[in-house]
Amino acid sequence: MAKQLSSAINEFLGTHVDLDSNQVRQGRVSRDWLLNQLELIATKNAGYPPRFSNQHRGFGSFHRSTKKQPLDDIDQMFCFSSHGDMYYSEVGGTVYITIGEENEVYRPYVSSQDSTKLSSIRIVNLIVNSLNQIPQYSNSAARNSEAATLQATSYPWNFDIVPCFMTSEDAFGNNYYLIPDGNGNWKKTDPRKDKERSSRVNQNNGKKVLQIVRLMKYWNKRPTMATMGSYLLENMILDYYEANSATNYIDWDIKGVLTYISNNIFSEVQDPKGIQGDLNTLTFQQKLSIEQRAKDDVARLNEAGNYEFENPKRAIDLWRIVFGNNFPTYG
């Protein structure tokens, strides 16, 4: 309960949106411990594929500090190194890793359909088998599409460990991570660019943007409209702050972001990595639903702003309509 809108917003952010700093620290420590265990298992197995250990890399919203409550998953890439005759090719966004006939290290992991192609499914299963050798997690890991997933025993989150390879630089000086595509082959990604962008935009706006992203992710998950993908929403917000500056008032910023979403939900949203193209694959009806809800909520927040000081209960009640019953009540 709160007497003023500003205190209600701060209470809501602390209790339902932002991750607890101690939990974030525990998540990072447990992730690093798990990576070390995987490395120890690999080192003890002479036939284990070589690793590019300096390129093990976090990715996803936890890595970018845009994860809202609860902390239910931590994403991590586990980087392998090439060995012998290996090269990749790309056809229509699908990447194929081809290995030579004498490549004894990666020969056990070729596809059952094509013995010249490295199977991402078998590499994921290699990580699953490795995780199951850790005494604390014995027989608890499983493959989930492109990741080896593992439920932490002492904490409420899953680990999603995704195998990857790093490419050599291309003619333009770019290199990429190759990760499983969920169908046995591979695809390009580069979480470094996502992390760099979110950090840069946040720094350029007084370190206010990432919290706004987390709050808008909460809004996005409410059952009042169609839900857009978290990554799409995050990039729309970053697009907004590439062109606009954060203010000192989070209610103004939320109104600005919602207005931007309502005005741009029918537009293309380009992948900042230059890999996926247009991220906005929502249907017309989904876009229409999001547009209308964003417009309605802007009107509610504008009305709340008019009542903030003369009738704070009315202002708080309007914010509860926008963000739901977890938003504090007046009192």
URRA-V69163 format. One record per helix or strand of 3 or more residues. SS is the DSSP state (H for helix, E for strand). FROM is the first residue (numbers start at 1). LEN is the number of residues. Records with the same first field share a line. If there is no record, write none. Layout:
SS=FROM-LEN + FROM-LEN
//
This chain:
H=5-13 + 21-24 + 53-3 + 60-5 + 104-4 + 120-12 + 135-3 + 191-14 + 209-12 + 230-14 + 250-15 + 284-24 + 312-12
E=57-3 + 73-8 + 86-6 + 94-6 + 142-3 + 147-5 + 158-9 + 177-4 + 186-4
//
